[in-house]
Amino acid sequence: MFNLVMETRGFLELPLLHATDWKQGRIPRFPGRAQDDSMISVIIPAHNEEDYLTATLDALKRQNYGNFEVIVVANGCSDRTAEVARGCCHRLIVSSQKNLGVARNLGARMARGEMLLFLDADTTLEPMALRRITQCFSKNDAAGTLMGRPDHDRFNYRLVYFVKNLIHRCSLHTGSSGVIFCWKKRFMEIGGFDEGLEVRENSHLIKRLLRFGKYRYIGDVAATTSMRRYQYCGFQRVIWLWLKLWLESFFCDLHRRHYETVR
């Protein structure tokens, strides 16, 4: 058992919203910004992310696309993550359980958008990102990601993301770079993320979604993500871990593998 609390709030300088506002469809619209028929629900799972979450939320405030909501799922936190998110998102869900899959699935169930965008709490989007997704991601597409970019300019990091982006662009591997987007209806049909997986859960989700359509890589707008795992664990160790898990995914059950938390 675990405790779960949900709060509904306004976004930016908009008045505070109540649960009835959401039920009656009175979602926030941002003056002076374009609207679109496709509402995007941006779901940010956050475990002890007080140092990174502000930048992630601030980047969403700068989007030039208006029809979206932000849902933060603070899960198993012992820091100020919930306080950082409070008042800066449309919905804040606080769970006592630390579990990435559970957090993402909770956010998806609460989402009002036709499209879901799962965004890592240490990843920032360029101002055109949401608009480009709505322009490029069609009903014939099942899942997608953006071009990835490291938050540090070291050659090793840039090389990793050059290779990763190339692999995604050529669909040699249908992975993600801090962001995954898909249609909510299809996400719910497959049961969402496998909550028992801690490693390669993104690839597992996308692989299951691909029965509905194509994988879409959008390469003209970037998601900038933290290199803290490389900095903490070491470059060679992280590369070896990715390769090892990739090979094991063909022959082993990864449900027993655990992912080291880096904060």
Secondary structure as UniProt FT lines:
FT   STRAND          4..8
FT   TURN            12..13
FT   HELIX           19..23
FT   TURN            24..25
FT   TURN            31..32
FT   STRAND          40..46
FT   TURN            50..52
FT   HELIX           53..61
FT   STRAND          68..75
FT   HELIX           81..85
FT   TURN            86..87
FT   STRAND          91..95
FT   HELIX           100..110
FT   STRAND          115..119
FT   TURN            121..122
FT   STRAND          123..125
FT   TURN            127..128
FT   HELIX           129..136
FT   TURN            139..140
FT   STRAND          141..150
FT   HELIX           155..169
FT   TURN            170..171
FT   STRAND          179..183
FT   HELIX           184..189
FT   TURN            190..191
FT   TURN            195..196
FT   HELIX           201..209
FT   HELIX           210..212
FT   STRAND          214..225
FT   HELIX           228..233
FT   HELIX           235..251
FT   HELIX           254..256
//
